[in-house]
Amino acid sequence: MRVFFKSATLLTAFIAGVMAAPLILKAQANEPSVSAPTLTPQIIDLAAMTDDQIGPVVPQRDSLRTRFLVKTPEATVAIQSGNVPKHIHLGSDEIQYIISGSGTFWLAGKQVDVHPGDLIIIPKGTQHAGNVATNGEFKALSIKIPPQAPGDFHLAD
């Protein structure tokens, strides 16, 4: 009887999720105004990308430069270089992979040392920022799930 109840509960939850999915609004990416390239098979040498190739400094984001590499309704993938002030995103989880640069990074209210090869997991609502680069400027691969909605960049103390 217990197995039947669990199975029926899971089936009901699955059906409810499938039926509700079309009602959920899709988030749109916030930056930059230039659209991401069409999703195509390709290899991109991220370590070799220069700041000029990544793009201009994003207004009100310290020295941050961003270039979208992939944009789908479910997620965005971008390369970022430079620094950004402490902030949070309320609607997107973020994953950053440090490509180059080392120093300290603000994460969840404390400074932590980061270096190339580190993967930083930033759940939505978590305060974070690049802070003090001690060896080269930070360059990171940034994945946001779902894409960051317009206005979902909130400065933190």
N, C-alpha and C positions, 0 to 999 in steps of 0.2 A: 504494500500500500504506500509506503514511504517513497519508494522509487517512482511509482506512478505519479504521486503528487509533485515530486521534484521535476520530473519530465514534463508534466503539464504546465508547471510554472515557467520553466525555461522556454517552452514552445510559445506560451502566451506572451512572454517578454520579447521574444524574437519577432513575433508577428506585430506587436505594438511598435517596435522599433522600425520595422520595414514600412509600416503605414505612416509613421510620423516623419520619416526622413524627408519626404518632399516638402514638408511644412517648415523645415529649418532653413533660415536664411544663410546663404553663403557669404563669408567674410571676404573683403577685398584687401589686397595688399596696400600698404600706406605709401611706401617709397619705392623707387623714384617715379617720376611722372612718365618715364619711358617704359614701355612694356617689355616684358621678358621675351627672349627668343622663343619661337615655337619649339616644343619638345621634340628633339631629334637625337638620334644616336651621335655621340661626339665624345671626345676626350679633351679636357681643358686643363692646362698646366697652371694651376692656381698659384703655386710658389713663384712662378715667373711673372705673374701679373704685376704691373707697376700701378702706382696711385693714379696716374693719368688714364690707364686702361680701366681702372675700377670706376673712376668718375669724380665729379666735383664734390667738395665738402657739403654735407647735408646741413642746411640752415638750422641753427639752434641745437646742434649735436656735437659741440666742441670741434674735433678734427675728423669726425667720422665720414668715411666715404663708403658708398654701397653700390653694388651692381648686382641686379637679379640675374641668376643663371637659369633658374627654373621657376615657373609659376603655374600651379594647378589650383583647382578649387579646394584641394585638401591641404596643400602645403606650399611654402616657398623655400627656395634655396638661393642664398646670396653669398657673395664674397664681400667682406668688410675690412677696411683698414682704418687705423687711427684710434681715437679715443672717443668715449661717449660719457656724459654725466650719469650719475646714479638715477635709475629710473625703474619702473615696473611696466609690465603689460598685463592687463586684466583678462584679456581674451585669448592669448596665445601662449603655448609652451614654446620654449626656445632651446635649441641645442647648438652649441658652438664648438667647433674643432679648431684649436690653435695651430695655424700653419707656420707662422714665424713670429718672432718677438717673444720676449719673456719679461716678467715683472710681477706686479700684483694686480689682482682682479677683485672687485667687491662682489660678494655673493652671500645673500641672506644675512646681511648685517656684519660681515667680517671680511677682512682682507686675506686672500689666499694667494700663494705663489703659483704662477702658471708658466708653462714653457711649451715649445712646439711639441705636438703630439698629445696634448691634454684635450680631453673631451669634457665640456662643461654642460651640465644639465640644469636648466633654469625653468622650473615649473611656473605657470602663470601666477602672477601676484608676488613673485620673488624679486626683491630689490637686487639689482646687479649693475655693474659698470666696469669698463676698462679703467684702470687708474694710473699706475706708475709703470711705464715701460722702462726697464733697466738695460735691455739689450735689443735694440731695434724697435720699430713701431709694430704694434700688434696687427696681425693679419689673420682673419678667421673665416671659416666657412660657417654660415649661420642658417639654420633650418628653423622655420616657424610653422607650428602646427596648431590650429589652422592658420592661414595667412593672417597677418596683423591687420586689423580693421583700421580705417581712418580714425585718427584721434586716440588710438590705444598706445600712446607713449606718454607716461605720466612721470614727471620729475619727482624724485624722492629726496629726502633730507640726507 
